[in-house]
């Protein structure tokens, strides 16, 4: 009887564990598409550092608008880069991004900053 009870408890305990669906080094994060950048040689150049800003009225009832302000700040970031002659085409990427929030009683301001690089090899 004790053996049967032990087996039942073991089955219940082990059946509640979930296996990781995605393998690899980043299996904890569940990334499906993994890319790898090896920076042991100078295979990229920095095209510039840019900043984008956006503001909106802040309402305690509508917190979901925060994502829209981040999108607007990123669009301003891309517009500032385009004004400087840098566009995201080909093998260019945005790196070292930072999103800062400043919230007051009636206004939220988001600053999106980062660098644009281009891979040369």
N, CA, C and O atoms as a Tinker XYZ file with bonds, in Angstrom:
   484  protein
     1  N      0.826000   -1.202000    0.000000    73     2
     2  CA     0.000000    0.000000    0.000000    64     1     3
     3  C      0.861000    1.253000    0.000000    63     2     4     5
     4  O      0.567000    2.215000   -0.709000    81     3
     5  N      1.943000    1.240000    0.809000    73     3     6
     6  CA     2.835000    2.399000    0.848000    64     5     7
     7  C      3.520000    2.599000   -0.495000    63     6     8     9
     8  O      3.749000    3.730000   -0.925000    81     7
     9  N      3.845000    1.488000   -1.154000    73     7    10
    10  CA     4.502000    1.568000   -2.448000    64     9    11
    11  C      3.556000    2.188000   -3.484000    63    10    12    13
    12  O      3.979000    3.013000   -4.293000    81    11
    13  N      2.298000    1.799000   -3.461000    73    11    14
    14  CA     1.306000    2.339000   -4.384000    64    13    15
    15  C      1.077000    3.824000   -4.132000    63    14    16    17
    16  O      0.962000    4.607000   -5.075000    81    15
    17  N      1.011000    4.211000   -2.864000    73    15    18
    18  CA     0.844000    5.616000   -2.513000    64    17    19
    19  C      2.036000    6.442000   -2.988000    63    18    20    21
    20  O      1.866000    7.551000   -3.492000    81    19
    21  N      3.234000    5.903000   -2.827000    73    19    22
    22  CA     4.441000    6.591000   -3.283000    64    21    23
    23  C      4.433000    6.774000   -4.801000    63    22    24    25
    24  O      4.815000    7.834000   -5.297000    81    23
    25  N      4.001000    5.753000   -5.539000    73    23    26
    26  CA     3.950000    5.833000   -7.001000    64    25    27
    27  C      2.921000    6.867000   -7.445000    63    26    28    29
    28  O      3.181000    7.634000   -8.372000    81    27
    29  N      1.756000    6.900000   -6.797000    73    27    30
    30  CA     0.717000    7.872000   -7.145000    64    29    31
    31  C      1.204000    9.295000   -6.881000    63    30    32    33
    32  O      0.995000   10.182000   -7.709000    81    31
    33  N      1.847000    9.520000   -5.745000    73    31    34
    34  CA     2.369000   10.855000   -5.422000    64    33    35
    35  C      3.457000   11.249000   -6.412000    63    34    36    37
    36  O      3.510000   12.402000   -6.839000    81    35
    37  N      4.324000   10.316000   -6.782000    73    35    38
    38  CA     5.384000   10.604000   -7.751000    64    37    39
    39  C      4.794000   10.964000   -9.114000    63    38    40    41
    40  O      5.279000   11.886000   -9.769000    81    39
    41  N      3.767000   10.255000   -9.543000    73    39    42
    42  CA     3.131000   10.548000  -10.830000    64    41    43
    43  C      2.477000   11.921000  -10.807000    63    42    44    45
    44  O      2.592000   12.675000  -11.773000    81    43
    45  N      1.801000   12.254000   -9.728000    73    43    46
    46  CA     1.155000   13.570000   -9.621000    64    45    47
    47  C      2.205000   14.672000   -9.611000    63    46    48    49
    48  O      2.036000   15.688000  -10.285000    81    47
    49  N      3.274000   14.491000   -8.866000    73    47    50
    50  CA     4.318000   15.506000   -8.779000    64    49    51
    51  C      5.028000   15.702000  -10.108000    63    50    52    53
    52  O      5.329000   16.835000  -10.484000    81    51
    53  N      5.299000   14.626000  -10.820000    73    51    54
    54  CA     6.012000   14.735000  -12.086000    64    53    55
    55  C      5.128000   15.169000  -13.237000    63    54    56    57
    56  O      5.624000   15.731000  -14.213000    81    55
    57  N      3.840000   14.925000  -13.147000    73    55    58
    58  CA     2.955000   15.330000  -14.238000    64    57    59
    59  C      2.655000   16.825000  -14.193000    63    58    60    61
    60  O      2.182000   17.379000  -15.185000    81    59
    61  N      2.911000   17.479000  -13.089000    73    59    62
    62  CA     2.659000   18.913000  -13.002000    64    61    63
    63  C      3.822000   19.731000  -13.540000    63    62    64    65
    64  O      3.701000   20.948000  -13.684000    81    63
    65  N      4.934000   19.095000  -13.836000    73    63    66
    66  CA     6.085000   19.805000  -14.392000    64    65    67
    67  C      5.881000   19.996000  -15.884000    63    66    68    69
    68  O      5.391000   19.104000  -16.576000    81    67
    69  N      6.256000   21.151000  -16.363000    73    67    70
    70  CA     6.121000   21.448000  -17.778000    64    69    71
    71  C      7.503000   21.442000  -18.410000    63    70    72    73
    72  O      8.423000   22.085000  -17.903000    81    71
    73  N      7.652000   20.728000  -19.504000    73    71    74
    74  CA     8.926000   20.721000  -20.200000    64    73    75
    75  C      9.031000   21.987000  -21.039000    63    74    76    77
    76  O      8.020000   22.574000  -21.424000    81    75
    77  N     10.225000   22.389000  -21.308000    73    75    78
    78  CA    10.456000   23.581000  -22.110000    64    77    79
    79  C     10.244000   23.224000  -23.568000    63    78    80    81
    80  O     10.809000   22.249000  -24.064000    81    79
    81  N      9.435000   24.008000  -24.250000    73    79    82
    82  CA     9.083000   23.716000  -25.632000    64    81    83
    83  C     10.220000   24.074000  -26.585000    63    82    84    85
    84  O     10.426000   23.385000  -27.584000    81    83
    85  N     10.953000   25.134000  -26.290000    73    83    86
    86  CA    11.997000   25.612000  -27.178000    64    85    87
    87  C     13.355000   25.266000  -26.580000    63    86    88    89
    88  O     13.593000   25.503000  -25.395000    81    87
    89  N     14.227000   24.718000  -27.379000    73    87    90
    90  CA    15.549000   24.329000  -26.889000    64    89    91
    91  C     16.562000   25.429000  -27.106000    63    90    92    93
    92  O     16.216000   26.537000  -27.516000    81    91
    93  N     17.793000   25.124000  -26.835000    73    91    94
    94  CA    18.864000   26.082000  -27.053000    64    93    95
    95  C     19.237000   26.812000  -25.782000    63    94    96    97
    96  O     18.701000   26.553000  -24.705000    81    95
    97  N     20.166000   27.728000  -25.940000    73    95    98
    98  CA    20.668000   28.477000  -24.791000    64    97    99
    99  C     19.629000   29.420000  -24.208000    63    98   100   101
   100  O     19.659000   29.709000  -23.012000    81    99
   101  N     18.715000   29.901000  -25.031000    73    99   102
   102  CA    17.724000   30.872000  -24.576000    64   101   103
   103  C     16.377000   30.204000  -24.326000    63   102   104   105
   104  O     15.336000   30.835000  -24.510000    81   103
   105  N     16.379000   28.944000  -23.913000    73   103   106
   106  CA    15.119000   28.235000  -23.743000    64   105   107
   107  C     14.277000   28.809000  -22.611000    63   106   108   109
   108  O     13.059000   28.630000  -22.600000    81   107
   109  N     14.904000   29.495000  -21.658000    73   107   110
   110  CA    14.153000   30.105000  -20.569000    64   109   111
   111  C     13.226000   31.201000  -21.085000    63   110   112   113
   112  O     12.132000   31.387000  -20.552000    81   111
   113  N     13.648000   31.920000  -22.108000    73   111   114
   114  CA    12.867000   33.028000  -22.642000    64   113   115
   115  C     11.878000   32.596000  -23.708000    63   114   116   117
   116  O     11.009000   33.381000  -24.089000    81   115
   117  N     11.984000   31.371000  -24.201000    73   115   118
   118  CA    11.035000   30.888000  -25.186000    64   117   119
   119  C     11.210000   31.509000  -26.549000    63   118   120   121
   120  O     10.220000   31.743000  -27.243000    81   119
   121  N     12.429000   31.784000  -26.959000    73   119   122
   122  CA    12.672000   32.384000  -28.264000    64   121   123
   123  C     12.659000   31.307000  -29.334000    63   122   124   125
   124  O     13.330000   30.283000  -29.206000    81   123
   125  N     11.901000   31.540000  -30.376000    73   123   126
   126  CA    11.824000   30.585000  -31.474000    64   125   127
   127  C     12.936000   30.872000  -32.479000    63   126   128   129
   128  O     13.721000   29.984000  -32.813000    81   127
   129  N     13.002000   32.097000  -32.952000    73   127   130
   130  CA    14.004000   32.478000  -33.929000    64   129   131
   131  C     15.209000   33.034000  -33.202000    63   130   132   133
   132  O     15.137000   34.095000  -32.583000    81   131
   133  N     16.306000   32.324000  -33.278000    73   131   134
   134  CA    17.505000   32.775000  -32.605000    64   133   135
   135  C     18.503000   33.276000  -33.634000    63   134   136   137
   136  O     18.780000   32.598000  -34.624000    81   135
   137  N     19.033000   34.445000  -33.402000    73   135   138
   138  CA    20.073000   34.979000  -34.257000    64   137   139
   139  C     21.333000   35.093000  -33.432000    63   138   140   141
   140  O     21.290000   35.176000  -32.205000    81   139
   141  N     22.431000   35.096000  -34.112000    73   139   142
   142  CA    23.698000   35.146000  -33.408000    64   141   143
   143  C     24.598000   36.145000  -34.118000    63   142   144   145
   144  O     24.796000   36.066000  -35.330000    81   143
   145  N     25.133000   37.068000  -33.366000    73   143   146
   146  CA    26.055000   38.056000  -33.893000    64   145   147
   147  C     27.394000   37.831000  -33.214000    63   146   148   149
   148  O     27.500000   37.901000  -31.990000    81   147
   149  N     28.408000   37.561000  -34.011000    73   147   150
   150  CA    29.747000   37.347000  -33.479000    64   149   151
   151  C     30.556000   38.601000  -33.751000    63   150   152   153
   152  O     30.804000   38.959000  -34.903000    81   151
   153  N     30.961000   39.263000  -32.681000    73   151   154
   154  CA    31.666000   40.539000  -32.816000    64   153   155
   155  C     33.152000   40.393000  -32.490000    63   154   156   157
   156  O     33.707000   41.178000  -31.721000    81   155
   157  N     33.796000   39.376000  -33.085000    73   155   158
   158  CA    35.226000   39.226000  -32.859000    64   157   159
   159  C     36.047000   39.984000  -33.894000    63   158   160   161
   160  O     37.276000   39.997000  -33.828000    81   159
   161  N     35.374000   40.613000  -34.845000    73   159   162
   162  CA    36.058000   41.473000  -35.812000    64   161   163
   163  C     35.191000   42.702000  -36.050000    63   162   164   165
   164  O     34.021000   42.742000  -35.670000    81   163
   165  N     35.781000   43.687000  -36.676000    73   163   166
   166  CA    35.072000   44.940000  -36.939000    64   165   167
   167  C     34.214000   44.752000  -38.188000    63   166   168   169
   168  O     34.643000   45.076000  -39.295000    81   167
   169  N     33.003000   44.228000  -38.009000    73   167   170
   170  CA    32.132000   43.968000  -39.153000    64   169   171
   171  C     30.893000   44.866000  -39.165000    63   170   172   173
   172  O     29.906000   44.545000  -39.827000    81   171
   173  N     30.936000   45.961000  -38.456000    73   171   174
   174  CA    29.821000   46.905000  -38.475000    64   173   175
   175  C     30.353000   48.316000  -38.269000    63   174   176   177
   176  O     31.469000   48.517000  -37.791000    81   175
   177  N     29.529000   49.284000  -38.639000    73   175   178
   178  CA    29.875000   50.684000  -38.364000    64   177   179
   179  C     28.652000   51.383000  -37.795000    63   178   180   181
   180  O     27.517000   51.100000  -38.180000    81   179
   181  N     28.904000   52.288000  -36.885000    73   179   182
   182  CA    27.826000   53.028000  -36.233000    64   181   183
   183  C     27.452000   54.208000  -37.113000    63   182   184   185
   184  O     28.308000   55.023000  -37.458000    81   183
   185  N     26.188000   54.306000  -37.475000    73   183   186
   186  CA    25.706000   55.377000  -38.330000    64   185   187
   187  C     25.247000   56.594000  -37.543000    63   186   188   189
   188  O     25.150000   57.688000  -38.097000    81   187
   189  N     24.963000   56.415000  -36.251000    73   187   190
   190  CA    24.582000   57.554000  -35.426000    64   189   191
   191  C     23.743000   57.163000  -34.234000    63   190   192   193
   192  O     23.161000   56.080000  -34.184000    81   191
   193  N     23.694000   58.058000  -33.287000    73   191   194
   194  CA    22.840000   57.925000  -32.100000    64   193   195
   195  C     21.704000   58.922000  -32.238000    63   194   196   197
   196  O     21.924000   60.082000  -32.587000    81   195
   197  N     20.486000   58.467000  -31.964000    73   195   198
   198  CA    19.323000   59.317000  -32.153000    64   197   199
   199  C     18.380000   59.200000  -30.971000    63   198   200   201
   200  O     18.433000   58.240000  -30.204000    81   199
   201  N     17.505000   60.208000  -30.838000    73   199   202
   202  CA    16.538000   60.259000  -29.737000    64   201   203
   203  C     15.185000   60.661000  -30.316000    63   202   204   205
   204  O     15.104000   61.497000  -31.216000    81   203
   205  N     14.126000   60.053000  -29.785000    73   203   206
   206  CA    12.769000   60.426000  -30.163000    64   205   207
   207  C     11.938000   60.672000  -28.922000    63   206   208   209
   208  O     12.103000   59.980000  -27.917000    81   207
   209  N     11.046000   61.650000  -28.977000    73   207   210
   210  CA    10.208000   62.023000  -27.830000    64   209   211
   211  C      8.737000   61.981000  -28.239000    63   210   212   213
   212  O      8.398000   62.222000  -29.397000    81   211
   213  N      7.882000   61.677000  -27.290000    73   211   214
   214  CA     6.432000   61.745000  -27.502000    64   213   215
   215  C      5.764000   61.988000  -26.159000    63   214   216   217
   216  O      6.237000   61.517000  -25.125000    81   215
   217  N      4.663000   62.724000  -26.181000    73   215   218
   218  CA     3.901000   63.030000  -24.964000    64   217   219
   219  C      2.422000   62.841000  -25.231000    63   218   220   221
   220  O      1.959000   62.945000  -26.367000    81   219
   221  N      1.695000   62.562000  -24.172000    73   219   222
   222  CA     0.243000   62.418000  -24.273000    64   221   223
   223  C     -0.364000   62.722000  -22.917000    63   222   224   225
   224  O      0.302000   62.635000  -21.886000    81   223
   225  N     -1.655000   63.086000  -22.934000    73   223   226
   226  CA    -2.359000   63.278000  -21.670000    64   225   227
   227  C     -2.476000   61.938000  -20.981000    63   226   228   229
   228  O     -2.720000   60.916000  -21.622000    81   227
   229  N     -2.301000   61.947000  -19.685000    73   227   230
   230  CA    -2.308000   60.721000  -18.891000    64   229   231
   231  C     -3.614000   60.617000  -18.131000    63   230   232   233
   232  O     -4.039000   61.564000  -17.469000    81   231
   233  N     -4.244000   59.465000  -18.230000    73   231   234
   234  CA    -5.490000   59.217000  -17.530000    64   233   235
   235  C     -5.343000   57.933000  -16.730000    63   234   236   237
   236  O     -4.848000   56.938000  -17.259000    81   235
   237  N     -5.748000   57.928000  -15.506000    73   235   238
   238  CA    -5.677000   56.719000  -14.679000    64   237   239
   239  C     -6.590000   55.625000  -15.235000    63   238   240   241
   240  O     -6.391000   54.445000  -14.946000    81   239
   241  N     -7.572000   56.007000  -16.018000    73   239   242
   242  CA    -8.503000   55.026000  -16.555000    64   241   243
   243  C     -7.976000   54.359000  -17.820000    63   242   244   245
   244  O     -8.481000   53.304000  -18.205000    81   243
   245  N     -6.982000   54.939000  -18.475000    73   243   246
   246  CA    -6.523000   54.428000  -19.762000    64   245   247
   247  C     -5.019000   54.216000  -19.741000    63   246   248   249
   248  O     -4.272000   55.027000  -20.289000    81   247
   249  N     -4.567000   53.143000  -19.121000    73   247   250
   250  CA    -3.147000   52.845000  -19.064000    64   249   251
   251  C     -2.657000   52.206000  -20.360000    63   250   252   253
   252  O     -1.455000   52.206000  -20.627000    81   251
   253  N     -3.574000   51.657000  -21.179000    73   251   254
   254  CA    -3.161000   50.986000  -22.406000    64   253   255
   255  C     -2.603000   51.965000  -23.433000    63   254   256   257
   256  O     -1.929000   51.534000  -24.369000    81   255
   257  N     -2.853000   53.254000  -23.295000    73   255   258
   258  CA    -2.328000   54.230000  -24.227000    64   257   259
   259  C     -0.812000   54.397000  -24.095000    63   258   260   261
   260  O     -0.189000   55.039000  -24.941000    81   259
   261  N     -0.218000   53.835000  -23.057000    73   259   262
   262  CA     1.225000   53.926000  -22.860000    64   261   263
   263  C      1.969000   53.323000  -24.046000    63   262   264   265
   264  O      2.996000   53.859000  -24.464000    81   263
   265  N      1.466000   52.213000  -24.597000    73   263   266
   266  CA     2.107000   51.588000  -25.750000    64   265   267
   267  C      2.055000   52.503000  -26.968000    63   266   268   269
   268  O      3.003000   52.544000  -27.753000    81   267
   269  N      0.983000   53.219000  -27.128000    73   267   270
   270  CA     0.884000   54.148000  -28.247000    64   269   271
   271  C      1.877000   55.290000  -28.149000    63   270   272   273
   272  O      2.371000   55.768000  -29.170000    81   271
   273  N      2.174000   55.730000  -26.949000    73   271   274
   274  CA     3.155000   56.804000  -26.764000    64   273   275
   275  C      4.559000   56.281000  -27.066000    63   274   276   277
   276  O      5.377000   57.008000  -27.630000    81   275
   277  N      4.846000   55.042000  -26.703000    73   275   278
   278  CA     6.144000   54.443000  -27.023000    64   277   279
   279  C      6.302000   54.317000  -28.540000    63   278   280   281
   280  O      7.372000   54.594000  -29.081000    81   279
   281  N      5.246000   53.904000  -29.215000    73   279   282
   282  CA     5.287000   53.802000  -30.678000    64   281   283
   283  C      5.514000   55.159000  -31.311000    63   282   284   285
   284  O      6.276000   55.274000  -32.272000    81   283
   285  N      4.868000   56.185000  -30.789000    73   283   286
   286  CA     5.061000   57.541000  -31.317000    64   285   287
   287  C      6.488000   58.020000  -31.069000    63   286   288   289
   288  O      7.068000   58.688000  -31.926000    81   287
   289  N      7.059000   57.693000  -29.922000    73   287   290
   290  CA     8.436000   58.083000  -29.634000    64   289   291
   291  C      9.409000   57.365000  -30.561000    63   290   292   293
   292  O     10.386000   57.957000  -31.019000    81   291
   293  N      9.145000   56.096000  -30.837000    73   291   294
   294  CA    10.008000   55.357000  -31.761000    64   293   295
   295  C      9.885000   55.914000  -33.168000    63   294   296   297
   296  O     10.876000   55.984000  -33.894000    81   295
   297  N      8.686000   56.311000  -33.562000    73   295   298
   298  CA     8.504000   56.913000  -34.885000    64   297   299
   299  C      9.248000   58.242000  -34.976000    63   298   300   301
   300  O      9.829000   58.552000  -36.016000    81   299
   301  N      9.237000   59.029000  -33.906000    73   299   302
   302  CA    10.005000   60.274000  -33.875000    64   301   303
   303  C     11.507000   59.984000  -33.961000    63   302   304   305
   304  O     12.248000   60.722000  -34.610000    81   303
   305  N     11.950000   58.912000  -33.308000    73   303   306
   306  CA    13.336000   58.449000  -33.388000    64   305   307
   307  C     13.713000   58.177000  -34.845000    63   306   308   309
   308  O     14.749000   58.637000  -35.323000    81   307
   309  N     12.853000   57.420000  -35.547000    73   307   310
   310  CA    13.125000   57.091000  -36.945000    64   309   311
   311  C     13.066000   58.320000  -37.843000    63   310   312   313
   312  O     13.835000   58.424000  -38.799000    81   311
   313  N     12.159000   59.258000  -37.548000    73   311   314
   314  CA    12.090000   60.497000  -38.324000    64   313   315
   315  C     13.347000   61.341000  -38.126000    63   314   316   317
   316  O     13.850000   61.933000  -39.081000    81   315
   317  N     13.859000   61.401000  -36.892000    73   315   318
   318  CA    15.098000   62.148000  -36.641000    64   317   319
   319  C     16.283000   61.501000  -37.353000    63   318   320   321
   320  O     17.159000   62.198000  -37.864000    81   319
   321  N     16.309000   60.178000  -37.388000    73   319   322
   322  CA    17.372000   59.477000  -38.112000    64   321   323
   323  C     17.259000   59.740000  -39.613000    63   322   324   325
   324  O     18.262000   59.978000  -40.286000    81   323
   325  N     16.030000   59.695000  -40.130000    73   323   326
   326  CA    15.814000   59.958000  -41.555000    64   325   327
   327  C     16.217000   61.384000  -41.914000    63   326   328   329
   328  O     16.760000   61.616000  -42.994000    81   327
   329  N     15.960000   62.341000  -41.027000    73   327   330
   330  CA    16.352000   63.726000  -41.273000    64   329   331
   331  C     17.872000   63.870000  -41.320000    63   330   332   333
   332  O     18.391000   64.773000  -41.976000    81   331
   333  N     18.582000   62.984000  -40.625000    73   331   334
   334  CA    20.046000   63.011000  -40.650000    64   333   335
   335  C     20.607000   62.170000  -41.793000    63   334   336   337
   336  O     21.825000   62.051000  -41.923000    81   335
   337  N     19.746000   61.587000  -42.623000    73   335   338
   338  CA    20.189000   60.812000  -43.772000    64   337   339
   339  C     20.386000   59.337000  -43.494000    63   338   340   341
   340  O     21.033000   58.650000  -44.284000    81   339
   341  N     19.845000   58.821000  -42.386000    73   339   342
   342  CA    20.001000   57.409000  -42.030000    64   341   343
   343  C     18.627000   56.750000  -42.033000    63   342   344   345
   344  O     17.722000   57.174000  -41.314000    81   343
   345  N     18.479000   55.703000  -42.856000    73   343   346
   346  CA    17.226000   54.951000  -42.889000    64   345   347
   347  C     17.506000   53.487000  -42.622000    63   346   348   349
   348  O     18.614000   53.008000  -42.865000    81   347
   349  N     16.513000   52.777000  -42.128000    73   347   350
   350  CA    16.658000   51.344000  -41.856000    64   349   351
   351  C     16.417000   50.554000  -43.140000    63   350   352   353
   352  O     15.291000   50.150000  -43.430000    81   351
   353  N     17.480000   50.341000  -43.897000    73   351   354
   354  CA    17.402000   49.548000  -45.116000    64   353   355
   355  C     18.545000   48.553000  -45.107000    63   354   356   357
   356  O     19.578000   48.789000  -44.481000    81   355
   357  N     18.362000   47.454000  -45.794000    73   355   358
   358  CA    19.434000   46.475000  -45.924000    64   357   359
   359  C     19.824000   45.844000  -44.609000    63   358   360   361
   360  O     18.985000   45.304000  -43.888000    81   359
   361  N     21.107000   45.918000  -44.304000    73   359   362
   362  CA    21.633000   45.244000  -43.106000    64   361   363
   363  C     21.846000   46.225000  -41.959000    63   362   364   365
   364  O     22.865000   46.161000  -41.271000    81   363
   365  N     20.913000   47.115000  -41.751000    73   363   366
   366  CA    20.979000   48.085000  -40.653000    64   365   367
   367  C     20.060000   47.648000  -39.518000    63   366   368   369
   368  O     19.042000   46.990000  -39.737000    81   367
   369  N     20.443000   48.029000  -38.298000    73   367   370
   370  CA    19.665000   47.618000  -37.131000    64   369   371
   371  C     19.726000   48.690000  -36.058000    63   370   372   373
   372  O     20.678000   49.467000  -35.993000    81   371
   373  N     18.697000   48.724000  -35.213000    73   371   374
   374  CA    18.673000   49.604000  -34.043000    64   373   375
   375  C     19.219000   48.801000  -32.871000    63   374   376   377
   376  O     18.751000   47.696000  -32.597000    81   375
   377  N     20.216000   49.360000  -32.176000    73   375   378
   378  CA    20.808000   48.672000  -31.028000    64   377   379
   379  C     20.848000   49.621000  -29.841000    63   378   380   381
   380  O     20.603000   50.820000  -29.975000    81   379
   381  N     21.161000   49.064000  -28.683000    73   379   382
   382  CA    21.309000   49.831000  -27.434000    64   381   383
   383  C     20.116000   50.749000  -27.182000    63   382   384   385
   384  O     20.285000   51.927000  -26.867000    81   383
   385  N     18.924000   50.208000  -27.321000    73   383   386
   386  CA    17.726000   51.024000  -27.142000    64   385   387
   387  C     17.419000   51.217000  -25.664000    63   386   388   389
   388  O     17.705000   50.361000  -24.826000    81   387
   389  N     16.835000   52.359000  -25.377000    73   387   390
   390  CA    16.433000   52.692000  -24.013000    64   389   391
   391  C     15.113000   53.451000  -24.098000    63   390   392   393
   392  O     14.982000   54.381000  -24.893000    81   391
   393  N     14.147000   53.061000  -23.291000    73   391   394
   394  CA    12.850000   53.730000  -23.241000    64   393   395
   395  C     12.671000   54.293000  -21.834000    63   394   396   397
   396  O     12.658000   53.546000  -20.856000    81   395
   397  N     12.532000   55.608000  -21.741000    73   395   398
   398  CA    12.356000   56.283000  -20.451000    64   397   399
   399  C     10.953000   56.866000  -20.379000    63   398   400   401
   400  O     10.456000   57.438000  -21.348000    81   399
   401  N     10.320000   56.715000  -19.219000    73   399   402
   402  CA     8.974000   57.232000  -18.975000    64   401   403
   403  C      9.047000   58.312000  -17.910000    63   402   404   405
   404  O      9.704000   58.140000  -16.883000    81   403
   405  N      8.376000   59.418000  -18.157000    73   403   406
   406  CA     8.186000   60.442000  -17.135000    64   405   407
   407  C      6.682000   60.671000  -17.031000    63   406   408   409
   408  O      6.040000   61.107000  -17.986000    81   407
   409  N      6.133000   60.371000  -15.861000    73   407   410
   410  CA     4.696000   60.460000  -15.659000    64   409   411
   411  C      4.400000   61.501000  -14.597000    63   410   412   413
   412  O      4.946000   61.455000  -13.494000    81   411
   413  N      3.532000   62.437000  -14.940000    73   411   414
   414  CA     3.026000   63.399000  -13.964000    64   413   415
   415  C      1.542000   63.100000  -13.772000    63   414   416   417
   416  O      1.033000   62.099000  -14.276000    81   415
   417  N      0.861000   63.963000  -13.050000    73   415   418
   418  CA    -0.562000   63.719000  -12.791000    64   417   419
   419  C     -1.410000   63.734000  -14.053000    63   418   420   421
   420  O     -2.414000   63.025000  -14.123000    81   419
   421  N     -1.026000   64.530000  -15.057000    73   419   422
   422  CA    -1.868000   64.664000  -16.238000    64   421   423
   423  C     -1.157000   64.388000  -17.555000    63   422   424   425
   424  O     -1.764000   64.524000  -18.618000    81   423
   425  N      0.129000   63.998000  -17.509000    73   423   426
   426  CA     0.872000   63.856000  -18.758000    64   425   427
   427  C      1.907000   62.733000  -18.635000    63   426   428   429
   428  O      2.510000   62.539000  -17.579000    81   427
   429  N      2.098000   62.004000  -19.727000    73   427   430
   430  CA     3.160000   61.001000  -19.801000    64   429   431
   431  C      4.065000   61.365000  -20.970000    63   430   432   433
   432  O      3.592000   61.645000  -22.072000    81   431
   433  N      5.366000   61.359000  -20.720000    73   431   434
   434  CA     6.358000   61.661000  -21.740000    64   433   435
   435  C      7.290000   60.464000  -21.867000    63   434   436   437
   436  O      7.804000   59.950000  -20.874000    81   435
   437  N      7.497000   60.034000  -23.101000    73   435   438
   438  CA     8.360000   58.883000  -23.375000    64   437   439
   439  C      9.522000   59.344000  -24.237000    63   438   440   441
   440  O      9.340000   60.078000  -25.208000    81   439
   441  N     10.720000   58.901000  -23.868000    73   439   442
   442  CA    11.921000   59.165000  -24.651000    64   441   443
   443  C     12.475000   57.826000  -25.119000    63   442   444   445
   444  O     12.737000   56.937000  -24.309000    81   443
   445  N     12.651000   57.686000  -26.428000    73   443   446
   446  CA    13.207000   56.477000  -27.032000    64   445   447
   447  C     14.554000   56.845000  -27.622000    63   446   448   449
   448  O     14.636000   57.706000  -28.498000    81   447
   449  N     15.613000   56.199000  -27.148000    73   447   450
   450  CA    16.947000   56.502000  -27.664000    64   449   451
   451  C     17.640000   55.217000  -28.082000    63   450   452   453
   452  O     17.314000   54.136000  -27.591000    81   451
   453  N     18.588000   55.340000  -28.981000    73   451   454
   454  CA    19.325000   54.178000  -29.459000    64   453   455
   455  C     20.316000   54.569000  -30.528000    63   454   456   457
   456  O     20.466000   55.743000  -30.868000    81   455
   457  N     20.987000   53.569000  -31.047000    73   455   458
   458  CA    21.963000   53.764000  -32.107000    64   457   459
   459  C     21.563000   52.912000  -33.297000    63   458   460   461
   460  O     20.953000   51.854000  -33.140000    81   459
   461  N     21.908000   53.379000  -34.482000    73   459   462
   462  CA    21.684000   52.613000  -35.701000    64   461   463
   463  C     23.041000   52.203000  -36.246000    63   462   464   465
   464  O     23.930000   53.034000  -36.432000    81   463
   465  N     23.189000   50.894000  -36.502000    73   463   466
   466  CA    24.432000   50.378000  -37.046000    64   465   467
   467  C     24.164000   49.723000  -38.393000    63   466   468   469
   468  O     23.025000   49.412000  -38.738000    81   467
   469  N     25.240000   49.523000  -39.145000    73   467   470
   470  CA    25.148000   48.826000  -40.423000    64   469   471
   471  C     26.229000   47.755000  -40.462000    63   470   472   473
   472  O     27.404000   48.041000  -40.231000    81   471
   473  N     25.830000   46.522000  -40.754000    73   471   474
   474  CA    26.793000   45.437000  -40.873000    64   473   475
   475  C     27.471000   45.520000  -42.234000    63   474   476   477
   476  O     26.805000   45.638000  -43.263000    81   475
   477  N     28.789000   45.459000  -42.231000    73   475   478
   478  CA    29.547000   45.645000  -43.469000    64   477   479
   479  C     29.995000   44.337000  -44.101000    63   478   480   481
   480  O     30.307000   44.316000  -45.292000    81   479
   481  N     30.037000   43.251000  -43.351000    73   479   482
   482  CA    30.501000   41.960000  -43.904000    64   481   483
   483  C     29.402000   40.927000  -43.788000    63   482   484
   484  O     29.587000   39.780000  -44.193000    81   483
